[in-house]
Amino acid sequence: QVQLVESGGGLVQPGGSLRLSCATSGSISSISTMGWYRQAPRKQRELVALISTGGSTNYADSVKGRFIITRENAKNTVFLQMNSLKPEDTAVYYCNVRISGLSYWGQGTQVTVSS
C-alpha cells in the first residue's frame, strides 16, 4: 500500500507564494518520476511540473519561471514552490509518483488565488 499526503494549499492573493509538499509512504521500492498536476473547475487535469530521479525537470508553459519543483529522495517527498501566483492558477493540485511502473495519486489540495 502506498500513501501520498499533500499539504500546503490555501488562499493567497495574486502575486503571492505558496509551497506544496507531498510525502510518500508505505510499500515503496523505488520512486522514479514525481510530479504535480492540477484541475480547475470544469477543466481537465493538466500537468504542472515533473522531476526525475536525477533531478531533471519539466514544466507547463503556463508556470515556467514562476514555479519550481524539487524532491528530497531520502524522505520520498516532492515539493512545488509557487511564486507570482495568478487567479488562473486556482485549482486542486494533485501529487503523482511512479513506483515500479505504477502511478499513484494524492488526495489533492486546494489552491485559491484571489484578492
Secondary structure as the mmCIF struct_conf table of DSSP 4:
data_model
#
loop_
_struct_conf.conf_type_id
_struct_conf.id
_struct_conf.beg_label_comp_id
_struct_conf.beg_label_asym_id
_struct_conf.beg_label_seq_id
_struct_conf.end_label_comp_id
_struct_conf.end_label_asym_id
_struct_conf.end_label_seq_id
STRN STRN1 VAL A 2 SER A 7
STRN STRN2 GLY A 10 VAL A 12
TURN_TY1_P TURN_TY1_P1 PRO A 14 GLY A 15
STRN STRN3 LEU A 18 GLY A 26
BEND BEND1 SER A 27 SER A 27
BEND BEND2 SER A 29 SER A 29
STRN STRN4 ILE A 31 GLN A 39
TURN_TY1_P TURN_TY1_P2 PRO A 41 ARG A 42
BEND BEND3 LYS A 43 LYS A 43
STRN STRN5 GLU A 46 ILE A 51
TURN_TY1_P TURN_TY1_P3 THR A 53 GLY A 54
STRN STRN6 THR A 57 TYR A 59
TURN_TY1_P TURN_TY1_P4 ASP A 61 ARG A 66
STRN STRN7 PHE A 67 GLU A 72
HELX_RH_3T_P HELX_RH_3T_P1 ASN A 73 LYS A 75
TURN_TY1_P TURN_TY1_P5 ASN A 76 ASN A 76
STRN STRN8 THR A 77 MET A 82
BEND BEND4 SER A 84 SER A 84
HELX_RH_3T_P HELX_RH_3T_P2 PRO A 87 ASP A 89
STRN STRN9 ALA A 91 ILE A 99
TURN_TY1_P TURN_TY1_P6 SER A 100 GLY A 101
STRN STRN10 LEU A 102 TRP A 105
STRN STRN11 THR A 109 VAL A 113
#
